[in-house]
Amino acid sequence: MIRLAVIGGGPKSLFALLALHDRLTSASSRQITVDVFDPFPPGSGSVWRGEQPDVLRLNVNMGIVDASSSLSSENFSAWVRRVAPESPAEKYPQRVLVGRYLREQFQLLSQHGNMAVVHAPFVVTGVERAGSTWRVSGPFGSHHYDEVLLATGHGLADAVPFTPFPGAANQHALIGDYSTLTTENIPAESTVWIRGAALTAYDVALLLTEGRGGSWQWPDGDCHDGAGVHYLASGGEPLHIVLSSRSGSLMYPKSESVPERVSACVSHYKQPLREWGRQVRDEVPDCGVGLSGMWSILLDCAQECAHLMGSTASALSLWRTAMTGRSADPGLDAGTLASAVTTAAGLRGSLAVNHYAAPITTAWLWARVWSGLYADLVLVMDRLPRSNQARKEFVRVAHNLERFAFGPPELTALKLVALFDSGILRLATPGESPPHGAVLVDAVTPGPGALHTAAPGGRPSSDIIAGLLHSGHVSVGDGDRGLLTDVDGTALARDGSRTESLAALGRPTEDPTLGHDTLNRGLHGEYGLWAQRVADRVIDQFDS
């Protein structure tokens, strides 16, 4: 009998377990037992828990969500059509529906699957090698397992932020739990200062307005730039809501449609990008690979897209935008950088560009290139040894371009415009401090990886990681935050060898691998290779 411990019960562990189930025969599956450790319902985990307010919506196209298996052929879109036919056809449905779908798929696995899967509603505090097994410890005591899978996602429950926000109404990250945003903690007519100006901060702003009974007045005609959208206050919301961030800017709204000629142009660069990736892996210098060739391909793509859209954006202006996070103003010289999106006017301008009612900007061009080639970038950058300079440059540029490419849906951006116009919402200026008496809310979520900051010197994100690092069973490369793993998720030890029977998937491995903050299970292949390895072990034991 093989005993498997899965630490973390979110989508990544669900995808892995469904893949394992589908690779086992009904006979061999009786040779494995699975305990899934998570204090929250498995499948949805913490992020997608079921009690989230209806105000919160999915921030990505619902079409990418797919937990189908031999137990159920339904992807999320098909499931919604069946269980919630009254829901309007939309790209970004209520987030609570995603959680219901993921939990249902786990329930199908545990109740009707061919292997024994049990939910253990506990937080794991330690994983240690014990001979040929692993000792998994927590408030439940300790148990021994033959295989351990780390899939902790955004972090273990109740983890304290790496950089605490003293005095904040919430002492833990807002990861699916918004119970602290009550009228008792945040009274009506108060001033709220939110640390953060990204997607979680927008959630908080909507929960404190629309979530308290406010509503929206929409114009009869086209409102692509937010003109005519008004917020109707309920009287229960704060008087002022201030978003604050180090950059002093907002994320750019997603473009809901892209011209076919631009999509075709971006697709044309997939092959050159992948060919570059193959070439640089053939001979990696001791200092690691530089990324200038990759950036050249992306710049060529952005320039060709610019030409197709009638823009004169130069390679220099595009690279400046990538390095600074500031878009080139089409009304000025191509090399001049405009202010970032900081106000309703900035959001309106970005929305207008998305609807081609304003000249194309370098931010819009980079959003098309980065989002359109992202799956190929994940493949090309997968475990690629990079020079220190290349690593730092990639982190900087990726951070900037993700603000252009992976921002809020248009509907959320339109609501933010209305809140800006109403005077309730504003963005703090760089260096501004919270006013006296303001209610503080921390909307910064834990970063990806196993360390809070890059190695060497980065502090482990949990006692589990700290213990495994100390024992040498896992490792983190210099300049990275994420665990080093093999292509099947198997952890790599301090000496570079495989730590057999210990694996990690998802956000704990970010940096050596890319793009794990996603519900798109097709973007990464580790979970399938992990499932095949474990299935082979189970079948070998059954046959013997």
Sequence and secondary structure as in RCSB ss.txt:
>XXXX:A:sequence
MIRLAVIGGGPKSLFALLALHDRLTSASSRQITVDVFDPFPPGSGSVWRGEQPDVLRLNVNMGIVDASSSLSSEN
FSAWVRRVAPESPAEKYPQRVLVGRYLREQFQLLSQHGNMAVVHAPFVVTGVERAGSTWRVSGPFGSHHYDEVLL
ATGHGLADAVPFTPFPGAANQHALIGDYSTLTTENIPAESTVWIRGAALTAYDVALLLTEGRGGSWQWPDGDCHD
GAGVHYLASGGEPLHIVLSSRSGSLMYPKSESVPERVSACVSHYKQPLREWGRQVRDEVPDCGVGLSGMWSILLD
CAQECAHLMGSTASALSLWRTAMTGRSADPGLDAGTLASAVTTAAGLRGSLAVNHYAAPITTAWLWARVWSGLYA
DLVLVMDRLPRSNQARKEFVRVAHNLERFAFGPPELTALKLVALFDSGILRLATPGESPPHGAVLVDAVTPGPGA
LHTAAPGGRPSSDIIAGLLHSGHVSVGDGDRGLLTDVDGTALARDGSRTESLAALGRPTEDPTLGHDTLNRGLHG
EYGLWAQRVADRVIDQFDS
>XXXX:A:secstr
 EEEEEE  SHHHHHHHHHHHHHS TTGGGGEEEEEE SS TTTTTTT TT  TT B SS GGG    BTTB   
HHHHHHHH TTS   SS BHHHHHHHHHHHHHHHHHHSSSEEEEE     EEEEETTEEEEEETTEEEEESEEEE
  TT STT   SS  TTBS SS  SS  TT  TTTS TT EEEEEB SHHHHHHHHHTTGGGT EEE  SS  TT
 TT EEE  S S SEEEEE SS        S   HHHHHHHHHTHHHHHHHHHHHHHS  TT B  HHHHHHHHH
HHHHHHHHTT    HHHHHHHHHHS  B TTS TT B   S SHHHHHHHHHHHTTSS   HHHHHHHHHHHTHH
HHHHHHTT  B HHHHHHHHHHHHHHHHHHS   HHHHHHHHHHHHHTSEEE  TT    TT EEEE     SSS
BSS BSS  BSSHHHHHHHHHTSS B BT  SB B TTSEEE TTS EEEEEEE SGGGBTTB   SSS GGG  
HHHHHHHHHHHHHHHHHH 
